[in-house]
């Protein structure tokens, strides 16, 4: 009996060590690893969540997603990439273009994503409104309009960016908040382009976004500039 005691103790110790090793490997491979899987990443053997079960929502107190959406639109405008811009437009409301500060539903043109894509390649000249002062019709193709009344300055380098705030001011009524009460907007503002003009060449671009479950979608582009 005494001779078998050391052997029993040894077997008991080996069993405990094996159990600890098994428990550690299960915890390390399951609990610890899964805790560091990024949100939305694919997990082998797991079903992808359906769109209906998604819990991603836009937090109105977090401006980072809004600014990221604005950056994406500006980069596409800078490159003149119609396809990318179309993908950023809200599929239900489309995007409305305002050439001079004051949003006017009666004259401002609105394009759904597929209409925007078609307008970018068909060469059609649209009437976007009237020039301030002279009142001449603004008759341009979509690419021409984007160059003159949207990305008329290097807005990716705008010195002032307003988040749901208007910095620009001129003769036109600034009614973005009233025209889009359920949306958020960014204003990219140049107090002046050429220092020799003493601010009489300021310009601004407002990008209006509607919060959706999957992020922010573009619904409005408002151009503002100094006019006589």
N, C-alpha and C positions, 0 to 999 in steps of 0.2 A: 504493500500500500504506500509506504513511504517512497519507494522507488518510482512509482507512477506519478507522484505529486508534481515534480518539476516538469514532467511532460505535459500534464494537464494545464499547468500555468502557462507554459509556452504556447500551447494551442489556443488558450483563451486570449493571450496577447495578440497572436497573429490574427485571430478573428476580429478583434476590435480594430486593429490597424486596417484590415481589409474593409470593414464597414465604414470607417472614416474616409478612406480613399474613395469608396463608391459614392458616399454622400457629397463629398467635395466635387467630384466630377459632374454629378447631376446638377448641382447648384451653379457651378461655373459655366456649364454648357447651356443651361436653361435660363435661370433667373438673372444672372449677371449680364450675360450677352444680350438678352432681349430688352433689358433696361436701357441699353445704349443704342438701340435701333432708331434711326431718325424717323420722325413722323412722316408717314406716306411712303416709306421705303418698303420694297418687296421683301416679304418674309417667306423663305422656302416652305412649301407645304401649306401656306395660309391662303385663304381666299381674299381677293381684292375687295375692299368695301365698295358697295354700290353708291352712285351719286346721291341717292335718297338718304343714305345713312350717314353722309358726311356731316361733320360737326363744325367744319371751318366756316367762320363768319368774319365779317369786317368789324373790327373794334374801332369805334369812332374816336377813342382816346389815343389810338396808336397811329401816328402820321407816317410811319415808315412804309407801310404798303401803298399808301397814297402817293408818296414821293417816288417810290419805285415804279408805279404805274405811269406817273408823269415822265420819268426818265425814259421809259420804253417808248412812249409816244414821241418824245423829242428826238430820240435817236432814229426812229423810223422816218420822221419828217426830214431830218437832216440828210438822210440817205435817199429820200424820195421813194421809199419802199411802200408802194400801194398795198401789196399783199399783206405785209406785216401790220400796217395801219388798219386794214379791214378786219384783221383778226382781233384787234383791240377794241373795236366798236361794239356797243351793246346791241345784241341781236333783236331785242324787242323795240327799243325806241330809236335806234340809229343814232347818227351824229348830226347835229345842227350847226351850221356855219354862220357866224355873225361878223361882218366885215368892220363894223365900227361900234364897239362897246355896247350899244343898246340892243338887247335881244328883242327881235320883232318876229313873232310866229307867223305873221301874214306874209312876210317877204323873205325871211331866212330859209335857206334850202336845207333839207334833211335827207340823208342817205342811209339806208340800211346797208349792212356789210357787203352783200352781193351787188347792190346798186353802186356802192362806192368803188368796188373793184371794176365794174363795167365802165363807170365814168372815167376811171383812170386810163383807160385804153381806147375808148371809142372816139376821142377827139371832139366830142360835142361841146359847143360853147353854151354855157348856162348864164342866166342873169341872176347874179348873187345879191343884188340890191342896187343902190345908187351911190355915187361918190359924194362925199360931203362937200358942201360949198357949191359946186357946179351942178350936182344932181344928175350927172350923166350915168347911164346904166353901166354896171360892172359886168361886162360880158366877156367871160374867160372860160377856157377849159379848166378841168379840175387841177391838172398839174400847174397851169399858169396861176390859178387862184392860190394854190398852196404856196407858191413862190412869192407872190405879192402880198397876200393878205393873211398868211399864216406864218410861215417861217421866213420872215423878211429880215431877221437878225439872228445872230448866233445865240439862240435862247438856251442852249446847253451851258453857256457861260454867263447867264444873266446874273448881275451883281445883287439883285434883290428877288427873293422868292416869297410870295405870300401864300400862306396856307389858310384857305377860307377867309382871305383878307385882300381887299383891293388897295393897292398903292397908287395906281395910275389915276390921273384926273385930267379932265379936259372939258370940252363943250358938250359932250354926249352924256346922257344919263347912264350911270352904272347900275344895271338892274339884274345882275347875275343871280343874286340871292333870291330875288322875287321870281325870276323866270325858272329857276331850278330849285324849288324849296326842299326837295327830297334828295338833293345831290351835294357833293363836296367839290371844291375847285382849288386849283393852284394858279397863281399869277406869277409869270416870269416877266420882270420889269427892268427896263433900261431907263434910268432917269435922263439919259442923253447918250447919243451914239458918237457924235463929233463934239469935243469940248468947245470948239470955236462957235458952235451954235447956241451955247448958253442954255441948254435944256429944251430948246424949241424943236428938237427932233426926238423926243422921248417916244418910246413904243412899248407895248406890252402884249403878252399872249396869255390868255386864260384857257386852261384845260379843265373841263367839267366832267366829273365822274359820278356814276351811280354805283353805290355799294351793292354787290351781289354776293351770294354765298361763296363763289369761287374767287372773289377778289373785286377789284374796281374795273368798271367798263366805261369807255369813253362815250359821252352823250352830247358834248358841246365843245366847240372851239371858237373862242371870241378874240378878235383882233382889236387892238386899240392903238392909236397913235396921235401925235400932235397934228392938229389941222388948223387952218386959218379960220 
